[in-house]
Amino acid sequence: MKIERIEIFVTELPVRVKRIFSSGSYDTGPPQQQLGKPVLVKVHAGGVIGLGQVRAISPGHFVADTTHSMVAAIQEIYGPALIGQDPFDIETITAAFDARLAGNPAARAALDIGLYDCMGKALKLPVHKLLGGCCQPHIPLEWSVSMADDVGVMVAEARRAVEEFGMRVLCLKA
């Protein structure tokens, strides 16, 4: 099984996300200027298509990858390095990525997710089986409440997360 091609799509999510943390902040920006649009990759190998998606966060304290830098890294550097590779040979692929362009964790994560999805589909197994098995039957989603000077704003956001999205795990920092 060899990787034949990589497709890249920039997906649209008309949601603006702003968060303030103790170590910094991020803002996806208004839709017309969003640097943080999600990037979807399709890894084609042996009749199987593995999917991977990552939402870039605008440059700041967390990850410096933008949608544009992710697409460029995948299209120009990482994608061509994957052609002809065996998707199961993660160590060789990772070494090839390191040799060509270090860093770029979001771009590499999208491809990594796509490779594991491709492997899982080829073996007709869920990806968690490839990673050692299911540790717990459900993983609860977590909502990080953005810091604010006005505690009422934080409470309102927490209430919205619970009522509108059904969140049961909230992360609050004081």
ABEGO torsion letter per residue (X at the ends): XBBABBBBBBBBBABBBBBBBAAEBBBAEBAAABAABBBBBBBBBGGBBBBBBBBBBBBEAABABBAAAAAAAAAAAAAAAABGBBAABAAAAAAAAAAABBEGAAAAAAAAAAAAAAAAAAAGBBAAAAAGEBABABBBBBBBBBBBABAAAAAAAAAAAAAAAGBABBBBBX
